[in-house]
Amino acid sequence: MKEGVEILNTHANETKDRLKGLLKPCPFCGGKADIDHHIDSFHDIQYHIKCTGCGLSFNNSWGTYQTSDIQKEVVRWNTRANP
């Protein structure tokens, strides 16, 4: 089972590295946005986007390791209205 979690972590890290450059700065403070993840008890990857400046965050509910889920969150982060 440990090998499966390691494979999921590798996949999640590759996905995050590929998508981090697409994130726009935080619309509230202009801080850098970052993507984090954890693997839940069902072995699904939960992605989380958070501003490293003010802490504003979006995360997907019950997301999976499928790339399309984090891509949707990146689009959601990037399409919020600026102040």
Residue, then its C-alpha position, 0 to 999 in steps of 0.5 A: m500500500k505504501e508504494g501506491v501512496e508514493i506513486l500518488n504523491t509523485h503524480a501530485n507533485e508533477t501535476k502541481d509543478r506543471l500548474k503552479g506557473l499558471l496561477k495568477p497572484c492573489p487578487f486581494c494582496g497580490g501575494k504568490a499563490d501555491i498549490d498543496h496536496h494531501i492524500d485522504s483515507f480513500h487514496d484520493i488526492q485533495y488539492h489546495i490553492k492558497c495565497t502565501g501572503c494573506g492565506l486566502s485559499f480555495n480547495n476542491s471538495w472531494g477532489t481526486y488525483q485526476t488532473s482535470d480537478i486541479q485544473k478546474e481549481v486553477v481556472r477558478w482561482n484565476t477567474r475571480a474578480n480583482p478588487 
